[in-house]
Amino acid sequence: MGVRITATAVSRADETRSVVENSGRAARHCLERAGVRPEQVGVLINAGVFRDSNTVEPAVSALIQKAAGIGLEYGVDDPRTFSFDLMNGAIGVLDAVRVGSAILETGSASHVLIVSGDTHPSMTRTAATDDFPYASSGAALLLESTDGPEGFGRVHSLAGAGGPAVEAYVDTATMGTAGRGLMTVVREPDAEQRLLALATEAALAALTDSGHADLTGTALIASTPSEAFPARLAESLGIAAESVLLPDLTDGDPHTATLTQAYDLAAARDGLDGHTHVLFVAAGAGPSASAVLYGLPGRSAAAGAAA
């Protein structure tokens, strides 16, 4: 038994800069595309990091679950949906895939919904800026079990040595009364090169574990600490440049939502056609990196549908 993507959806900050609203909207659209009822979602995992007003409690996953209209009935026999935050920067979605796959393999849930996305805590910005290099958006990725050959392989994760490469914090010494709307992001000068080396190592581990030596027909979806990062990673792995699939980077790096957004856009634009596999690679703060090979179903991908 494997785990496959049932559907995806994206919500950008056109009408709201709230990550709760964007992620909740993406979740609703994702379920609609899949034809899955809210009560069929057994687990919701939120992989987003930067949240509205630097919310600490309650768990943001619970707020997104409410915004998505999932599990709001509390009768004795009503289905239950469990939700939690799983925060690990840019690689959080792949961590959630690992956890979601384990849950689905137990048979305790029929669907796992992974939401991701970020926003500046002030909720006054849409696009990335020099001091906060992440775009405001939300994304949703719905998983289900499959008896077919398609689906995710094993997620490989690595941690690098040295400083964190990227770190974010609220400066309590200077924030005064404005701390709920502030965030400081610091990227070390050699961060991208270090992330590239770690991402390459994780990707090669995933490919080796899957016995996937021929990269013809393999698409790459990777984190976007810069627009050029996925292309540089593809070159280091020997993946064709035309098989690099990017998210919409108009507003900058979608950060935790990058992988889902890139997959959703590729499905909508038939970018998955002609490919048999997608190599997902994420790299970010830590430094850390994760990679997993995903086998596509043997058919053309419809926009946002199972692919």
N, C-alpha and C positions, 0 to 999 in steps of 0.2 A: 504494500500500500504506500502511495506517495501523497504529496500535498501540492496542490496546484492553485494558481490564481484564478478566482472566479470572476472578479471584476475590479476595476479601479475607477477613481473619480478625483477631480481636483477642484478646489475653490480658491480663487485669488482675491486680493483685497480691493475689488472694484467697489463694493458697497460697504464693507466693514474691514477694519484692521484688527478685529478680535480673532485670535487664533482659536478660541473656543467656538465662535460662530463659523469661521471658515472650515474648521475640522468637522464640526457637526453637519454643516451643509454638504461637505464632500462625502461624509458617511451616508447621509440620506440618499444622495445621488447614486452612490455606489450600490446600495441595496436595491434601488429602483432598477438600475441597469441589469443587475443580476436576477431580478425577480425573486428576491429573498425578503421575507417578512422580518421586521425588527425582532420578533420573539424567537427567530431561528438563530440569532447571534448568541452563542454561548459565552464568548469572551471578547472583550474589547481591550486592546492594548494601545496606549498612547505613547509614542516615541518622541514627541515634541519636547523641546528644551525651553526656549524663550517664550514666556507666557504673558497674558494680560496682567498689567500692574504688578509684575513679579509675584504672582499668587503663590503662596506656600501651602496653604490648606484651604479647602479640601483638595484631594488629588484632582488634577486637571482632567484626568480621564473620566471622573464622575460628572464633571460639568459638561464635557463633550458628549458623554452618553445621554445626558438629559437633553442637550441641544439636538441630538440626532433622533430623539424620540424612541430610544431603545430601553426596554425593561422598566417602563414607568408604571406598570400595573403591579399591585402587591397583594393580589388575592392568594388564597391558600394554594391553589393548583396552578397559578400562573407560572410560566417559564421564568427562570432566573438568568440574568446576565451579570457576569462578574467582570469588573474593569479595574485596571491599574496602570500606573505610569511606569515606563521602563526607559530611563534616560541614560543614553550613552553617546551623546553628541551625534555626529554625522552617521555613525554606524548603528544607531539605535534601531532602525527599521530591520536590519539583518539580524540583530539580537532578537527582535520581536518575531521574526520569521522562525528562528530556531525554537523559541519558546512556544509559539503558536503551533508549529509542526508537532512538537512533543504532545501538546494538548490534544490535537486532532487524532494522533496515533493511538491515544488511549480510548477513543470513542466517546469521551465525555462531553463533546460538543460537536455539532455538525458544521458550524462555521466560526472562524475567528476573524475579527475585523481589526486591522492595524491602521491607526490614524497617526499622522505626523504633520508637522508644520511649526512655524515660528512667527513671532512678531516682536517688534520693539516694545518693551514694557510700557512706554508712554502711549502706545497705540495712536501715534500721530504721524507715522511714516509708513509708506508702502514699499519704496525701493531701498535697496542696500545703499549704505553710505560708507565713507572711509572709517568712521568710528563704530559703525554697526553693519558689518558686511553681509547681512542676510535679508532676503526679501520676505514680505508678509504673505503667507498663504497657508492652505491646509490641503491635505491629501488623504485618501483612504484606499486601502488594499484589502480585499476580501479573500480569505483562504478557505479551501475545502479539501476533503480527502478525495483521492482518485485511485482506481484500480488499474489505470492505464500506465504507460511508460513515461508519460510527461510528469513534470513537477520538479521540486527542489532537491538538490543533492544535499550533502552535509555542509553546514556553514563553518568556514575556517576563520579563526580570529587570532590576531597577533598583537602584542604590545611592544612598543619600541622603548629604547633606553633614552636617557637624557631628560631634558625639560619637556613640558607638555605640548610644545609646538603652538598650540592655541589655547588660550584660557579666557574665561569671562567671569566677571564678578561685579558686585555692587560695592563701591568704595564707602564703607561705613564711616570713615574718618571725615569725608567731605560731603556726604549726601544731604546732610541736614534733614529737612522735612520732605524732600523730593525723591527719596529713595525708591518709592514704588514705580517711578517713571524713568529710572536711570539704569544703565548697564555699560560696563567698560569691557571691551574686547581687545585682547592683545595677541598679536600673531608674531612669533619669533621670525627673524629674517630668513632663516633657512627652513621654515616650516614646510613649504610646498615640496622641496626636494626630499626632505625626510619622509613626508607622507607618501610621495611617489615610490620611494624605495620599499616602504612597508606594504603599500598596496600591491606592488608587483610581487612581493614575496607571498602575500596572502592569496593572490589570484593564482599563482603557480601551484600553490598547495591545493587549492580547490580543483584545478584542472588535473593535477596528478592523481588526486584521490578519486576523481571520476573516470580516470583512464581516458581522458579526452585530449588526445594529442593533435588531431587535425582540427584546426581552428577555422577552416572554411565553413561558412554558414553560421559562425558564432558572432553574435552581436555583443557589444560591450555597453553597459550602463554603469556609470561611475559617479562618485561624488564630484562636486564642482567647486573646490576651493578657489579655482580660477577657471575661466572658460576653456583654457588650453589643457587643463589637467587630464581629462579623459583621453584626448588625442595623444598626449605624451605617454599615458599608461598603455594605450593600444599599441603604440610603436614599440614600447619595451616588451610587450607580450607577443608581438607579431600578428596582431589583429588588424584587418584592413581598415583604413581610415573611413571608408564609406559605411562601415558597420558600427561606427560609434554613434550612439543614440543619446541626444541631449534633451534636457528639459527646456522649457521656455525661460531664457535667461534675461529677458527684457528688464526685469526689476532687480536682477542680480541673483546670487546664490540662494536656492530654496532650502539649503542646509539639510535638515532632517527629512524633508519631503522630496529631495532630489530624485532618488531612485524611483519612487512611485510616480512622480510627475513625468520623468523621462519615459517610463514604460507606457503610461497613459497616452502621452503625445505620440509615441511610436505606433501604438495600436490604432489611434485615430487617423494617422497619416499613412497607414499600411507599411510603416517602417520595419515591421517584423517579418513581412513577406520575404521569402528567399532565405530565411534563417531557420535553423533547427534548434538553436540554443541561445540563451542570453546569459552572459557572465555578469553578475552583479558584483561590484566592488565598491566598498565604502571606506573612507579614510578620514580621520579627524583627530580631535583633541586627545591627548594621552602621552605621546601619539599612539594611535591604535588603528587597526584596519581589519576588515572582514571581507570575505568573498564567498560566493556560492554560485554553482552552475545550475541553471534552470532549463529543463527540457520543454520546448514548446509543443503544444498539441499539433498533430499533423494536418493542419488546415489553416486557411487564411484567418487573420485576426480581425475581428470587427472592433469598431471604436469602443474602447473601454470594456469590451466583453471578455469572456474567458479566453485567455491566450497564453 
